[in-house]
Amino acid sequence: MCRVAGIVSGNLPIGEIRNKVKEMCGAQQHGGPDDEGIFYDDQAGLVFGHRRLSIIDLSQNGHQPMADADQKAWITFNGEIYNYPELKKELSTLGAKFKSDSDTEVILQAYIYWGTTAFSKLRGMFAFALYDIKKATTYLVRDTAGIKPLYYSTANKTLSFASEVRAFKAACLHTENDGGWQIRLLAFGHIPEPYTTLKNIFSLPKGHFLSWNNITAQYTLNSYQSQSTSNIITDINEARQLISESLNNSVKRQLIADAPIGVFLSGGIDSSLITLLANQYKKEQLKTISIFFDEKSYDERGYQQIITNKTNGQNFLHLVKQNDFEASFPQIMNAMDMPTTDGINSWFISKYAHDDGLKAVLSGIGADEFFGGYPSFKRIKLLGYLRKLPSKLLRAFSSFAPDNYKRLSFLSVDSLVADYLVLRGLFLPADIAAILDTDTKHINEVLFASADSLAPRNYNEEHASWLETNLYMQNQLLRDTDVMSMNHGLEVRVPFLDEDFTQAAQSIINTIRFNTEQPKKLLIDSFSNLLPAEIWNRPKMGFTFPLQHWMQGHKQISDINNYKGKKAQTIIQQFKNNNLHWSKAFALYQVQNNA
């Protein structure tokens, strides 16, 4: 797990490119504290940079950027390839020669032997740049789940890329703010892909590779994913067996590491299941990291203990208090690569994991999205019915409806984004316009400018799963987990997003995969002999902090004098009166402090 950066340009002197790439690496040092490397090709005007967090092959043989033995290609790679031992064995039979035990070299040889078709053979989380010397081509590649970030720019006939947006600004490559980021943050609570806070900097789509011609400065963006499997499994016993086997295989191979590894254990279904599965393979070597609070309604120690009583390794338990939040707040804000209303919980748990000696942990992200763990799975059918009503009627209703129902006005826009904002949105366009002193038309143009992809529009559980996976998890959970964990030099792995497990889950007919009466029933039943009933037979909590109370007591966030404009001040007063959710206040705070 690392951080990458690079520039390919025929317009800049190679010395200037090298200096800029070093600055980009320096801005990302927290994510790769163990080593730094620079590769450059004067004639190509190309420089690759790398910051390393050593997890597999801790020796200097894993140093990057790395070339194959014949120096046909160079790579700077962030991530882990979990099936690299199998690929290495297959490539060796084809004549490939290896000089290290790293998964990085396997990617190089896979490309040399299979070309770009190699990308679809990789199982893991990854974002990398690969330079084919003979073809004078640079590839940017990102994993199919979008676990690892990769940002790029093609402005001014120059390809630049990095793992974090801050790297572009640090090197003075791009410093102009994107005009829509404040609007997006206030609506979504995050900045959705492909947008960023900077103009001309975009996120590479998951499951895609960008092919850049180093000579002509032309590029193409291509998907390397195979076609998704249609629902084929209709037998519930077969489905349970498939889920059990697939998740076991995913956890087992994601435990591969030459450095200490553990599990985030919140006490919920997903983290408990991952912990119990990992314990079967690691036993005494497995460490679990848990957090608890003085606030009893957020305290899950009892559930955490049920699981740790069944494991063999050491459990690290950490109390987080409001004064810890207050003291750490400046560091948390500095850790954010882009403004977001999430990530505070990830910052703390990652800090403690790092302090407890871990370099890698497993997380339960993905189960809710795949098996119906959110309220949206119950609400999606009602959304479909409301979609059939005239838009004028919806606008009229929302104008006098209680605050909880005003988001229905989004349904006047025929867009998947509008569906998502009904379910999870923060501020309405009219409120955003008042906060930013602009007109509602401009707000809507920014929010709904992008055309929707070929996603389900059938308003069933599959529709909800798509929204939660591609908008909420993709843009908020995965991004913030990566940024906050890597700020502490920690790698977070997500077994539920393993490519083979994803394919297995999506091959099961919806009537079996989803159950509105009992969320995640298929997952629970698949491990009925392993997962204690006390863990799943209780109300869902999620990995949440008492932030409503903590932020109300935070001087900067709750001080009305820190906000400009009557609308913003009114919103903060509502928050102080406990009539507004903390996420809205936090989003507004960031907009006003990052202007």
Beta strands, then each sheet from edge to edge (+ up, - down):
strand 1: 2-9
strand 2: 35-41
strand 3: 46-52
strand 4: 66-67
strand 5: 73-81
strand 6: 124-132
strand 7: 137-142
strand 8: 151-153
strand 9: 158-162
strand 10: 202-203
strand 11: 208-213
strand 12: 219-223
strand 13: 261-264
strand 14: 287-292
strand 15: 315-319
strand 16: 360-362
strand 17: 491-493
sheet 1: 2+ 3- 1+ 9- 8+ 10-
sheet 2: 4+ 5- 6+ 7- 11+ 12-
sheet 3: 15+ 14+ 13+ 16+ 17+
end
